[in-house]
Amino acid sequence: MNQRIKASLAELIGTFTLCFLGAGSIIIDAHTGGGVGLLGIAAAHGLGLAIAVTATMNISGGQINPAVTIGLVVIRKVKPGDAVFYILAQLIGASLAGLVLLLFPGEASDQVAHGTPKLAEGIDVGTGIVLEIVATFLLAMAVYGTAVGSKAPAGIGGFAIGLMVAANILAIGPLTGAAMNPARHFGTALFGGELAGSAVYWIGPIIGAVLGFLLFRAILEPNEDKDGS
């Protein structure tokens, strides 16, 4: 099988894992009247992503996020042609997760827009974008420092990235949903009627990932390594 196809399938499965477990935990929280809680929702996202990244790291780099993929293109760690396939695979994987989640209790799913990240009452679009930029910037720090950079320690990337996602959800989850990932919003928004708010979850994460990668590349990499080779 072509390596690009293998990597794309890995990204599809990894993104499905994150979206199914993350959105599923939100729906089950509604179904149980708060039985999962914010900590449980953060853990479901963080653990799911940690496993997905670790499982796919040696196949596709464990990107699992269009914003991360775009950021990696900007710093020349991923080729643009490959990125197109990866992003399509991520969006398909997220959408398949949203489709499978239709099996969950409908009343609970309706209460939380199918587990889709959305802005809380009183949080406007501009504020939401800024919060998503900050959260994704921190995620990019974790990705670069523990998985992508030439000085990254071996073997802890998935765990560290998952922890950062969980921490961000604890910090801003009740305000924006802490998506940090356009696919995480897109896959469930298709079925939860929240596509109208998509701009926040594309603009914020992409800006945050690009800024984070550029800054940490400038800080962490020796000059001779900054050509992306």
Residue frames relative to the residue before (quaternion, step in Angstrom):
aa qw qx qy qz dx dy dz
M 1.0000 0.0000 0.0000 0.0000 0.00 0.00 0.00
N 0.5647 -0.6109 0.4467 0.3292 3.58 -1.02 0.86
Q 0.5425 -0.6537 0.4206 0.3184 3.58 -0.93 0.91
R 0.6269 0.5338 -0.3459 0.4498 3.59 1.00 -0.73
I 0.6494 0.4989 -0.3171 0.4784 3.59 1.01 -0.77
K 0.6279 0.5287 -0.3363 0.4617 3.60 0.97 -0.82
A 0.6765 0.4914 -0.2945 0.4627 3.56 0.88 -0.95
S 0.6482 0.5184 -0.3205 0.4566 3.59 0.99 -0.80
L 0.6394 0.5109 -0.3225 0.4755 3.58 1.01 -0.77
A 0.6260 0.5283 -0.3334 0.4667 3.57 1.03 -0.76
E 0.6594 0.4964 -0.3066 0.4741 3.59 0.98 -0.82
L 0.6187 0.5385 -0.3409 0.4594 3.58 1.04 -0.75
I 0.7015 0.4647 -0.2720 0.4668 3.58 0.80 -1.01
G 0.6549 0.5198 -0.3183 0.4466 3.57 0.95 -0.84
T 0.6798 0.4737 -0.2922 0.4777 3.58 0.95 -0.86
F 0.5813 0.5533 -0.3658 0.4713 3.58 1.09 -0.64
T 0.6481 0.5364 -0.3190 0.4365 3.58 0.90 -0.94
L 0.6767 0.4933 -0.2940 0.4608 3.56 0.82 -1.00
C 0.7268 0.4567 -0.2597 0.4425 3.57 0.75 -1.03
F 0.6426 0.5163 -0.3318 0.4586 3.58 0.99 -0.77
L 0.7127 0.4428 -0.2692 0.4727 3.59 0.79 -0.96
G 0.6779 0.5054 -0.3033 0.4393 3.58 0.92 -0.87
A 0.7188 0.4160 -0.2512 0.4971 3.56 0.73 -1.05
G 0.6067 0.5647 -0.3502 0.4364 3.58 1.06 -0.71
S 0.6535 0.5125 -0.3224 0.4541 3.58 0.96 -0.80
I 0.6346 0.5225 -0.3303 0.4638 3.60 1.08 -0.68
I 0.6543 0.4997 -0.3115 0.4746 3.59 0.97 -0.84
I 0.6704 0.4863 -0.3035 0.4711 3.59 0.94 -0.86
D 0.5846 0.5569 -0.3735 0.4567 3.59 1.10 -0.59
A 0.6649 0.4803 -0.2970 0.4889 3.58 0.98 -0.84
H 0.6506 0.5380 -0.3083 0.4384 3.58 0.99 -0.87
T 0.7508 0.3720 -0.1959 0.5094 3.58 1.06 -0.76
G 0.5035 -0.6792 0.4123 0.3393 3.58 1.24 0.21
G 0.7665 -0.3554 0.1857 0.5017 3.56 0.98 0.82
G 0.3595 0.7815 -0.4534 0.2334 3.56 1.25 0.27
V 0.6643 0.4780 -0.3045 0.4874 3.59 1.15 -0.48
G 0.1891 -0.8310 0.4987 0.1580 3.56 0.91 -0.92
L 0.6909 -0.4824 0.3389 0.4184 3.54 -1.29 0.31
L 0.6455 0.5209 -0.3295 0.4510 3.59 0.95 -0.81
G 0.6668 0.4972 -0.3024 0.4655 3.58 0.98 -0.81
I 0.6323 0.5189 -0.3257 0.4741 3.57 1.04 -0.77
A 0.6469 0.5084 -0.3152 0.4730 3.58 0.98 -0.85
A 0.6592 0.5115 -0.3055 0.4588 3.57 0.98 -0.85
A 0.6350 0.5318 -0.3357 0.4486 3.60 0.98 -0.81
H 0.6684 0.4772 -0.2941 0.4890 3.58 0.95 -0.86
G 0.7076 0.4877 -0.2769 0.4297 3.56 0.78 -1.02
L 0.6858 0.4631 -0.2869 0.4826 3.57 0.88 -0.90
G 0.6372 0.5335 -0.3292 0.4483 3.58 0.98 -0.83
L 0.6863 0.4682 -0.2892 0.4755 3.55 0.91 -0.90
A 0.6171 0.5527 -0.3522 0.4355 3.59 0.97 -0.80
I 0.6792 0.4735 -0.2871 0.4818 3.57 0.93 -0.88
A 0.6604 0.5148 -0.3139 0.4475 3.59 0.92 -0.90
V 0.6633 0.4960 -0.3094 0.4672 3.59 0.91 -0.88
T 0.6700 0.5036 -0.3029 0.4535 3.57 0.87 -0.94
A 0.6834 0.5049 -0.2873 0.4421 3.58 0.94 -0.90
T 0.7738 0.3534 -0.1773 0.4949 3.59 1.06 -0.72
M 0.3921 0.7653 -0.4537 0.2340 3.61 1.26 -0.17
N 0.7559 0.3931 -0.2181 0.4760 3.59 0.85 -0.92
I 0.6387 0.5006 -0.3330 0.4802 3.58 1.28 0.04
S 0.8361 0.0753 0.0152 0.5432 3.56 0.72 -1.11
G 0.5687 -0.5687 0.3937 0.4452 3.56 1.26 -0.21
G 0.4026 -0.7560 0.4476 0.2570 3.58 1.29 0.05
Q 0.1861 0.8273 -0.5107 0.1420 3.59 0.89 0.90
I 0.0166 0.8787 -0.4771 0.0012 3.59 1.00 -0.93
N 0.7441 0.3208 -0.1624 0.5630 3.62 1.15 0.42
P 0.4203 -0.7226 0.4805 0.2651 3.65 -0.58 1.04
A 0.6272 0.5378 -0.3462 0.4445 3.61 1.02 -0.70
V 0.6385 0.5054 -0.3176 0.4858 3.57 1.02 -0.80
T 0.6469 0.5228 -0.3215 0.4526 3.58 0.92 -0.87
I 0.6617 0.4943 -0.3061 0.4733 3.58 0.91 -0.88
G 0.6402 0.5211 -0.3237 0.4624 3.58 0.99 -0.79
L 0.6573 0.5046 -0.3045 0.4697 3.57 1.02 -0.78
V 0.5946 0.5340 -0.3610 0.4807 3.59 1.15 -0.55
V 0.6501 0.5366 -0.3202 0.4323 3.58 0.91 -0.91
I 0.7511 0.3417 -0.2117 0.5237 3.60 0.98 -0.78
R 0.4974 -0.7221 0.3772 0.2980 3.56 1.31 0.43
K 0.4021 0.6772 -0.5063 0.3512 3.53 0.95 0.95
V 0.7458 0.2093 -0.1417 0.6164 3.59 1.33 -0.31
K 0.4408 -0.6891 0.5093 0.2672 3.56 -0.99 0.83
P 0.5865 -0.6068 0.3982 0.3595 3.62 -0.97 0.78
G 0.6458 0.5299 -0.3291 0.4404 3.60 0.95 -0.80
D 0.6496 0.4908 -0.3077 0.4924 3.57 1.02 -0.78
A 0.6307 0.5697 -0.3355 0.4062 3.57 0.97 -0.88
V 0.6120 0.5550 -0.3549 0.4375 3.59 1.00 -0.75
F 0.6695 0.4848 -0.2933 0.4804 3.58 0.93 -0.89
Y 0.6636 0.5166 -0.3135 0.4410 3.58 0.91 -0.89
I 0.6764 0.4925 -0.3038 0.4557 3.58 0.89 -0.91
L 0.6278 0.5149 -0.3360 0.4774 3.58 0.99 -0.76
A 0.6541 0.5099 -0.3101 0.4646 3.58 0.95 -0.85
Q 0.6394 0.5248 -0.3228 0.4599 3.59 0.98 -0.81
L 0.6801 0.4817 -0.2932 0.4684 3.59 0.91 -0.88
I 0.6332 0.5091 -0.3321 0.4790 3.58 1.05 -0.70
G 0.6511 0.5169 -0.3191 0.4551 3.59 0.92 -0.87
A 0.6546 0.5038 -0.3080 0.4720 3.57 0.98 -0.84
S 0.6616 0.5076 -0.3050 0.4600 3.58 0.99 -0.83
L 0.6260 0.5206 -0.3371 0.4727 3.59 1.05 -0.70
A 0.6155 0.5266 -0.3458 0.4737 3.57 1.06 -0.70
G 0.6493 0.5133 -0.3153 0.4642 3.57 0.95 -0.86
L 0.6371 0.5287 -0.3205 0.4603 3.57 1.05 -0.76
V 0.6750 0.4862 -0.2968 0.4689 3.60 0.86 -0.93
L 0.6395 0.5463 -0.3270 0.4309 3.58 1.05 -0.71
L 0.4820 0.6384 -0.4458 0.4017 3.60 1.25 -0.06
L 0.5796 0.5818 -0.3668 0.4371 3.59 1.25 -0.31
F 0.5749 0.5915 -0.3783 0.4200 3.59 1.21 -0.37
P 0.6945 -0.4797 0.3167 0.4327 3.63 -1.20 0.42
G 0.4586 -0.7428 0.4226 0.2434 3.55 -0.60 1.17
E 0.6435 0.5313 -0.3360 0.4368 3.58 0.94 -0.82
A 0.6685 0.4852 -0.2985 0.4780 3.57 0.95 -0.88
S 0.6350 0.5363 -0.3261 0.4503 3.57 0.99 -0.82
D 0.6515 0.5196 -0.3139 0.4550 3.57 0.97 -0.84
Q 0.6160 0.5707 -0.3445 0.4197 3.59 1.04 -0.72
V 0.7975 0.2591 -0.1104 0.5336 3.59 1.04 -0.77
A 0.5111 -0.6816 0.4016 0.3360 3.57 1.19 0.62
H 0.6720 -0.5274 0.2838 0.4355 3.55 0.95 1.00
G 0.6543 -0.5372 0.3064 0.4352 3.58 1.14 0.61
T 0.4132 0.7311 -0.4475 0.3076 3.57 1.26 0.39
P 0.4751 -0.6423 0.5099 0.3189 3.62 -0.92 0.80
K 0.1138 0.7865 -0.6011 0.0845 3.58 -0.96 0.84
L 0.5969 -0.5847 0.4195 0.3548 3.53 -1.27 0.45
A 0.4487 -0.6777 0.5194 0.2639 3.52 -1.04 0.87
E 0.6409 -0.4956 0.4057 0.4231 3.55 -1.25 0.33
G 0.7822 0.3004 -0.2394 0.4905 3.56 -0.87 0.97
I 0.6401 0.4654 -0.3243 0.5182 3.59 1.29 -0.11
D 0.2205 -0.7984 0.5457 0.1272 3.58 -0.47 1.15
V 0.7282 -0.4498 0.2927 0.4264 3.55 -1.31 0.25
G 0.6580 0.5221 -0.3156 0.4414 3.59 0.89 -0.88
T 0.6592 0.4932 -0.3005 0.4816 3.55 0.95 -0.89
G 0.6410 0.5339 -0.3199 0.4491 3.55 0.99 -0.83
I 0.6482 0.5117 -0.3204 0.4640 3.58 0.95 -0.83
V 0.6615 0.5063 -0.3145 0.4552 3.59 0.90 -0.91
L 0.6609 0.5006 -0.3163 0.4610 3.60 0.92 -0.84
E 0.6589 0.4891 -0.3095 0.4804 3.58 1.02 -0.75
I 0.5914 0.5475 -0.3635 0.4673 3.60 1.11 -0.61
V 0.6791 0.4936 -0.2977 0.4545 3.58 0.82 -0.99
A 0.6802 0.4945 -0.2988 0.4511 3.58 0.83 -0.97
T 0.6953 0.4598 -0.2835 0.4741 3.60 0.93 -0.86
F 0.5577 0.5734 -0.3795 0.4650 3.58 1.16 -0.53
L 0.6726 0.4792 -0.2908 0.4831 3.59 0.93 -0.89
L 0.6177 0.5289 -0.3381 0.4737 3.57 1.08 -0.72
A 0.6426 0.5197 -0.3218 0.4620 3.60 0.97 -0.85
M 0.5930 0.5564 -0.3569 0.4598 3.58 1.08 -0.69
A 0.6803 0.4847 -0.2894 0.4674 3.56 0.88 -0.95
V 0.6496 0.5185 -0.3191 0.4555 3.58 0.95 -0.87
Y 0.7113 0.4525 -0.2801 0.4592 3.58 0.78 -1.00
G 0.7285 0.4780 -0.2595 0.4164 3.55 0.78 -1.01
T 0.7912 0.3214 -0.1604 0.4949 3.58 1.09 -0.63
A 0.8026 0.2805 -0.1415 0.5070 3.61 1.19 -0.30
V 0.7838 0.3742 -0.1789 0.4623 3.60 0.88 -0.90
G 0.6749 0.5420 -0.3038 0.3980 3.57 0.86 -0.94
S 0.6097 -0.5868 0.3970 0.3555 3.56 -1.15 0.60
K 0.7079 0.4281 -0.2511 0.5026 3.58 1.21 -0.46
A 0.3759 0.7534 -0.4738 0.2580 3.59 1.26 0.12
P 0.4433 -0.6820 0.5034 0.2914 3.61 -0.89 0.85
A 0.5106 -0.6773 0.4406 0.2939 3.56 -1.01 0.79
G 0.8610 0.2932 -0.1716 0.3785 3.50 -1.23 0.65
I 0.7178 0.4495 -0.2792 0.4525 3.64 1.14 -0.14
G 0.3819 0.7766 -0.4528 0.2148 3.60 1.26 -0.13
G 0.6952 0.4815 -0.2892 0.4485 3.58 0.72 -1.03
F 0.6577 0.5152 -0.3062 0.4563 3.56 0.92 -0.91
A 0.6875 0.4865 -0.2856 0.4572 3.59 0.85 -0.97
I 0.6487 0.5137 -0.3161 0.4641 3.58 0.96 -0.85
G 0.6524 0.5103 -0.3085 0.4677 3.58 0.96 -0.83
L 0.6387 0.5216 -0.3257 0.4626 3.58 1.01 -0.78
M 0.6497 0.5146 -0.3253 0.4552 3.59 0.96 -0.81
V 0.6358 0.5136 -0.3328 0.4704 3.58 0.97 -0.78
A 0.6562 0.5054 -0.3146 0.4637 3.59 0.91 -0.87
A 0.6574 0.5095 -0.3112 0.4597 3.59 0.94 -0.87
N 0.6537 0.5088 -0.3162 0.4625 3.59 0.96 -0.81
I 0.6306 0.5204 -0.3376 0.4663 3.59 1.03 -0.72
L 0.6368 0.5115 -0.3281 0.4745 3.58 1.00 -0.75
A 0.6949 0.4955 -0.2734 0.4436 3.59 1.03 -0.81
I 0.8475 0.0860 -0.0067 0.5237 3.61 0.75 -0.99
G 0.3318 0.7775 -0.4841 0.2261 3.59 1.22 0.10
P 0.7058 0.4538 -0.2912 0.4595 3.63 0.81 -0.84
L 0.6658 0.5087 -0.3002 0.4558 3.62 1.22 -0.27
T 0.8269 0.0925 -0.0207 0.5543 3.61 0.87 -0.93
G 0.5282 -0.5852 0.4363 0.4337 3.57 1.20 -0.41
A 0.2457 -0.8144 0.4943 0.1791 3.58 1.32 -0.23
A 0.0745 0.8296 -0.5468 0.0849 3.57 0.69 1.08
M 0.0314 -0.8327 0.5473 0.0787 3.59 0.80 -1.07
N 0.7469 0.3265 -0.1060 0.5695 3.54 1.31 0.07
P 0.3808 -0.7483 0.4891 0.2364 3.64 -0.42 1.12
A 0.6460 0.5269 -0.3308 0.4422 3.60 1.00 -0.74
R 0.6157 0.5556 -0.3525 0.4336 3.58 1.02 -0.75
H 0.6711 0.4568 -0.2892 0.5073 3.59 1.09 -0.66
F 0.6829 0.5466 -0.2985 0.3819 3.56 0.78 -1.09
G 0.6908 0.5378 -0.3038 0.3759 3.57 0.75 -1.06
T 0.7430 0.3585 -0.2190 0.5211 3.58 0.99 -0.77
A 0.5685 0.5938 -0.3884 0.4162 3.61 1.14 -0.51
L 0.5592 0.6098 -0.3803 0.4133 3.59 1.14 -0.60
F 0.7816 0.3226 -0.1445 0.5139 3.55 1.04 -0.84
G 0.7067 0.4612 -0.2574 0.4708 3.59 1.25 -0.30
G 0.5059 -0.6950 0.4020 0.3152 3.58 1.25 0.16
E 0.5514 0.6330 -0.3797 0.3888 3.60 1.16 0.54
L 0.3178 0.7786 -0.4960 0.2163 3.62 1.15 0.35
A 0.5578 0.6261 -0.3895 0.3809 3.60 1.16 -0.51
G 0.7190 0.4328 -0.2518 0.4820 3.59 1.14 -0.53
S 0.3250 0.8121 -0.4505 0.1787 3.56 1.27 0.19
A 0.5679 0.6381 -0.3935 0.3397 3.61 1.02 -0.71
V 0.6212 0.5552 -0.3427 0.4340 3.58 0.97 -0.84
Y 0.7694 0.4075 -0.1830 0.4567 3.54 0.90 -0.99
W 0.6160 0.4409 -0.3676 0.5395 3.55 1.31 0.27
I 0.7025 0.4776 -0.2791 0.4479 3.57 0.75 -1.06
G 0.6974 0.4961 -0.2880 0.4295 3.59 0.72 -1.04
P 0.7189 0.4415 -0.2766 0.4601 3.63 0.66 -0.98
I 0.6495 0.5091 -0.3441 0.4480 3.62 0.92 -0.75
I 0.6597 0.4898 -0.3146 0.4753 3.60 0.88 -0.87
G 0.6707 0.5131 -0.3015 0.4428 3.57 0.89 -0.91
A 0.6690 0.4954 -0.3037 0.4634 3.58 0.95 -0.87
V 0.6677 0.4985 -0.3114 0.4569 3.59 0.88 -0.91
L 0.6653 0.4924 -0.3071 0.4697 3.60 0.88 -0.89
G 0.6640 0.5191 -0.3076 0.4417 3.56 0.92 -0.87
F 0.6798 0.4840 -0.2935 0.4663 3.56 0.87 -0.92
L 0.6580 0.5092 -0.3224 0.4514 3.59 0.91 -0.85
L 0.6811 0.4912 -0.2987 0.4534 3.58 0.89 -0.89
F 0.7308 0.4292 -0.2621 0.4614 3.57 0.74 -1.00
R 0.5664 0.5472 -0.3870 0.4796 3.58 1.19 -0.39
A 0.6659 0.5059 -0.2997 0.4592 3.57 0.95 -0.88
I 0.7006 0.4731 -0.2639 0.4645 3.58 1.03 -0.81
L 0.8008 0.3961 -0.1597 0.4199 3.54 0.76 -1.11
E 0.7251 0.4646 -0.2555 0.4394 3.58 1.04 -0.65
P 0.4837 -0.6049 0.5366 0.3350 3.59 -1.09 0.65
N 0.6511 -0.5562 0.3451 0.3842 3.57 -1.09 0.68
E 0.6792 0.5131 -0.3071 0.4256 3.58 0.95 -0.83
D 0.6741 0.4907 -0.3022 0.4620 3.61 1.23 -0.33
K 0.5675 0.6664 -0.3615 0.3212 3.61 1.22 -0.21
D 0.5313 0.6123 -0.4236 0.4042 3.56 1.20 0.26
G 0.5463 -0.6440 0.3762 0.3811 3.57 1.34 0.09
S 0.5285 0.6419 -0.4165 0.3676 3.59 1.23 0.06
